Amino acid sequence: MSILGYVKYWDDESEEFIFKWHMNLKDKKILITGASKGIGRATAIAFAKEGCSVAINFKSDAKAAKEVLDECNQYSKGNVLLRANVSDEKEVSEMCKKVKREFSHLDILINNAGIFDENDNPTNVQAFENVFRNNFLSAVMVTKHSLPLMQEGKIVNISSIHGRLGHGRPTAAAYSAFKAALENWTKNLAKDLAPKILVNAIAPGRVATSMWGNPNTKEQKELGQVHLIKRMIQSEEIANAIVFLAKNDAVCGEVLTIDGGMSLVTLG
Ligand SMILES: NC(=O)c1ccc[n+]([C@@H]2O[C@H](COP(=O)([O-])OP(=O)(O)OC[C@H]3O[C@@H](n4cnc5c(N)ncnc54)[C@H](OP(=O)(O)O)[C@@H]3O)[C@@H](O)[C@H]2O)c1
């Protein structure tokens, strides 16, 4: 039963009805990897608007990250910047120690950081290793070091439609393979951590970010032709869905496709 964002359900463990405000994220503590730009940036701002304290991770662009921090500070308190390369476990461990010092615990983790390797092809071993570390192992390592800080809450992994469809394209062979791995891992993690922590993923189509070279309006129109919506997806549209998953207490182990209808186009 749910009235005005209030959810009531029977809990076997405590043998009583639980009443929960499932719509309220105010004062929740959230870590977002790769939040200096693109989807991570929009997500940081969206959660700050909900009243969360946001830990904004970035790797190299300190200026962009500071701008995200300044914008988040307009909406909520306790936001922090955390520089760390999430493909390096030592740096991940240090980052999570800082999260503990700043927040004492975590409610929400968004594994968003990711790269596209220009040398990606079906047999480029170096590209496979690079993409594996940055797009898959990074999420495993950040989760490993964040879980001791999480009693309950939500984890959202940012996958891709190329992992979803299972075929991607030859110039994104490693990228597609490890996004598919991320989806599979999402489901196993969901089984392992429910009911205390709910784990889900989002599989976006083409989102207008620096991953596509920050396309201008004309380029966005062209790149968006692969979608039924005939435009690129905006980072804020992915961020809204991440907020939805953070608020919802019934979605578990799901991969939410937000691809503007791209996967239907190929089906004719
Ligand atoms: N754009 C799309 O069309 C699209 C589609 C499907 C899925 N995705 C996925 O969505 C996620 C975000 O993509 P985006 O398009 O927003 O990318 P983006 O605009 O290129 O931003 C990438 C962010 O990740 C950070 N980052 C990269 N490697 C990192 C590392 N090793 N450690 C810490 N931070 C790191 C970057 O930090 P610095 O800039 O500070 O180095 C930046 O903040 C990725 O997982 C991507 O695969 C994107």
The ligand as a Tripos MOL2 file, in Angstrom:
@<TRIPOS>MOLECULE
LIG
   48    52     1     0     0
SMALL
NO_CHARGES

@<TRIPOS>ATOM
      1 N1         27.3610    9.0290  -23.1910 N.am      1 LIG1
      2 C1         26.7480    7.9440  -23.6120 C.2       1 LIG1
      3 O1         26.2260    7.8970  -24.7480 O.2       1 LIG1
      4 C2         26.6500    6.7330  -22.7340 C.ar      1 LIG1
      5 C3         25.7980    5.7080  -23.1470 C.ar      1 LIG1
      6 C4         25.6780    4.5740  -22.3670 C.ar      1 LIG1
      7 C5         26.3890    4.4700  -21.1910 C.ar      1 LIG1
      8 N2         27.2240    5.4700  -20.8080 N.ar      1 LIG1
      9 C6         27.9700    5.2880  -19.5710 C.3       1 LIG1
     10 O2         27.6550    6.3180  -18.6680 O.3       1 LIG1
     11 C7         28.7690    6.5570  -17.8140 C.3       1 LIG1
     12 C8         29.1100    8.0410  -17.8500 C.3       1 LIG1
     13 O3         29.3940    8.3860  -19.1860 O.3       1 LIG1
     14 P1         29.3980    9.8980  -19.7110 P.3       1 LIG1
     15 O4         28.9320    9.8590  -21.1010 O.co2     1 LIG1
     16 O5         28.7600   10.7930  -18.7230 O.co2     1 LIG1
     17 O6         30.9870   10.1380  -19.7370 O.3       1 LIG1
     18 P2         31.8670   11.4730  -19.7000 P.3       1 LIG1
     19 O7         31.0580   12.6790  -20.0120 O.co2     1 LIG1
     20 O8         33.0550   11.1620  -20.5500 O.co2     1 LIG1
     21 O9         32.3040   11.5500  -18.1610 O.3       1 LIG1
     22 C9         33.0550   10.5070  -17.6190 C.3       1 LIG1
     23 C10        33.2550   10.7710  -16.1510 C.3       1 LIG1
     24 O10        33.9180    9.6250  -15.6100 O.3       1 LIG1
     25 C11        35.1080   10.0530  -14.9590 C.3       1 LIG1
     26 N3         36.0930    8.9720  -15.0470 N.ar      1 LIG1
     27 C12        36.5310    8.2920  -16.1410 C.ar      1 LIG1
     28 N4         37.4210    7.3590  -15.7650 N.ar      1 LIG1
     29 C13        37.5470    7.4570  -14.4220 C.ar      1 LIG1
     30 C14        38.3380    6.8020  -13.4630 C.ar      1 LIG1
     31 N5         39.1820    5.8150  -13.8030 N.pl3     1 LIG1
     32 N6         38.2270    7.1750  -12.1600 N.ar      1 LIG1
     33 C15        37.3870    8.1630  -11.7890 C.ar      1 LIG1
     34 N7         36.6060    8.8320  -12.6560 N.ar      1 LIG1
     35 C16        36.7110    8.4890  -13.9590 C.ar      1 LIG1
     36 C17        35.5170   11.3340  -15.6400 C.3       1 LIG1
     37 O11        36.3410   12.1000  -14.7490 O.3       1 LIG1
     38 P3         37.4310   13.2000  -15.2580 P.3       1 LIG1
     39 O12        36.8220   13.8940  -16.4240 O.co2     1 LIG1
     40 O13        37.6270   14.0740  -14.0560 O.co2     1 LIG1
     41 O14        38.6600   12.4640  -15.6420 O.co2     1 LIG1
     42 C18        34.1460   11.9720  -15.8870 C.3       1 LIG1
     43 O15        33.6800   12.5920  -14.7110 O.3       1 LIG1
     44 C19        29.8860    5.6510  -18.3200 C.3       1 LIG1
     45 O16        29.9340    4.4810  -17.5500 O.3       1 LIG1
     46 C20        29.4680    5.3410  -19.7410 C.3       1 LIG1
     47 O17        29.9890    4.1150  -20.1950 O.3       1 LIG1
     48 C21        27.3680    6.6130  -21.5470 C.ar      1 LIG1
@<TRIPOS>BOND
     1     1     2 1
     2     2     3 2
     3     2     4 1
     4     4     5 ar
     5     4    48 ar
     6     5     6 ar
     7     6     7 ar
     8     7     8 ar
     9     8     9 1
    10     8    48 ar
    11     9    10 1
    12     9    46 1
    13    10    11 1
    14    11    12 1
    15    11    44 1
    16    12    13 1
    17    13    14 1
    18    14    15 2
    19    14    16 1
    20    14    17 1
    21    17    18 1
    22    18    19 2
    23    18    20 1
    24    18    21 1
    25    21    22 1
    26    22    23 1
    27    23    24 1
    28    23    42 1
    29    24    25 1
    30    25    26 1
    31    25    36 1
    32    26    27 ar
    33    26    35 ar
    34    27    28 ar
    35    28    29 ar
    36    29    30 ar
    37    29    35 ar
    38    30    31 1
    39    30    32 ar
    40    32    33 ar
    41    33    34 ar
    42    34    35 ar
    43    36    37 1
    44    36    42 1
    45    37    38 1
    46    38    39 2
    47    38    40 1
    48    38    41 1
    49    42    43 1
    50    44    45 1
    51    44    46 1
    52    46    47 1
@<TRIPOS>SUBSTRUCTURE
     1 LIG1         1 GROUP 0 **** ****
